[in-house]
Amino acid sequence: MSVNLYSWQFILAPFITWMVCGCVKFIVMGVRARHFTIKNNGYGGFPSNHTAVVSSISFMLIFNRVELASLFGPLLGVSLAFGFLFVQDALSLRRKIGLLVQKVNELSGSSIVQRTGHTPLEVAGGIVVAGVVTWLIHIIYESLAWM
């Protein structure tokens, strides 16, 4: 069994997107807090890491449409549905849990970590990071294909 260089981009894209998005989030959260520490990174914030990782799979399928059977094939449908579930979870359920924890903190005087879920801007940021990183990976693989 030979290793196909082409298929590695589908494995690397989500991982590299996760790393880049985490670095961007670390910088953004550090600037907002006016000091850089790992504690600033939590389950929320700009950009959404979960959204970026899931979106990178869809972007990779879109960018490689020439090699796939069709742009709107079953793989893209599955990845978009999977991505939609992640975005919906980040925007609704996890966001509402964060707001609930905030109210519990107000009523009880405790300090439970309350930053859960994402705003639409944070989710959009994750999608943009995924698009840019995945496009760069695709361009690199396209240039390697000609060698």
C-alpha angles and dihedrals in degrees: 000000000000126000113244112214090204095064094052091073089067090055097041098045097070093042096048090043089053091051095047093045091050091052092049090048091049091053095044094046091045092052091048093049092040091231133067118237136138089241089072090066111081142138094306140033139094121341112021108237095195092051092047094052094047092043091052090065092054092045091051090052091048094048091050096048092124092062094042125075093255140339094248097044129138095270092059091046092053093046092048092049090048090049092048090056091052093048092047090050092049094047101041121016100031091040092052091048089054091051091048091052089050090055091047089052091051094049098042101033091233126133107228112165104263106180101110128139131015141265119235089257091055091050091048088050090055091051092050093049089049092050094050096044094044092047090052091049090049092050091050091050091047090054091048091052091066094054 
